[in-house]
Amino acid sequence: MAPPSDVLTPKKVALVTGSSQGIGYFIAKELHTEGYDVVLNGRQNTTLQQAVRSLPGSVGYIADVSVPNEAERLITHIKRQFGCLDSLVCNVGSGRSVPPGEESFDEWKRVFANNFLSTTNVVEASIPLLTQSNGSIVCISSICGLEVVNGAPVTYSSAKAALNAYVRGIARPLGVKGVRINAIAPGNILFEGSIWRSKLKENQVHVYDMLKKEVSLNKFGSPENIAQLVHYLLSPKADFVTGAIWTIDGGQTKS
């Protein structure tokens, strides 16, 4: 017997960290379009509230998830407001660091906190809620964690390699709890505010020469490419997929 027409199926709740702008915002927008109750997260209130206003019905919480107690506080807010969490997208990260060979102890700590601990903190805080919902996690990594990319900061590449190892290693313990986890390793993604937008303004010829030499498809990827893959990995269509690193780079990586 079909349910009464006035009984609505509850929306799934998705948290996207680092989603006030950039790739994270596009992921939140995709999930919002697909009918999720979306929770956005950022560190700057003005930018976060602008993002929330653009996605009617979404909510936003300020938190620096590289700090364990702030990640825990974020999940506590979600539990109080929604009572559940179905999907988690760990997007916090940045490739901006010092050139190779100029690393320092403080820079290692900063980059690992931003690109690695920002994920592990939120995953660990979310496990009880995700276990209840048989939820799914997607972590945004980078091809820099898969192989040496010429010129990429060593700090960033190492942090993303650690993230990839974490996803593979934690998949089994989480799988026992009914929770899936995967990562996406993007290549060169172009959007307003991205490092590639800045490089195009500085030297367009050099950038397009790089694409022609290094990228099989000879073009940039878009944040929508990433967002659509995130949606697939969170969906029931991917219910047999966990512990995998999905490369989306136009054919740049060689291994």
Disulfide bonds with the S-S distance in Angstrom:
none
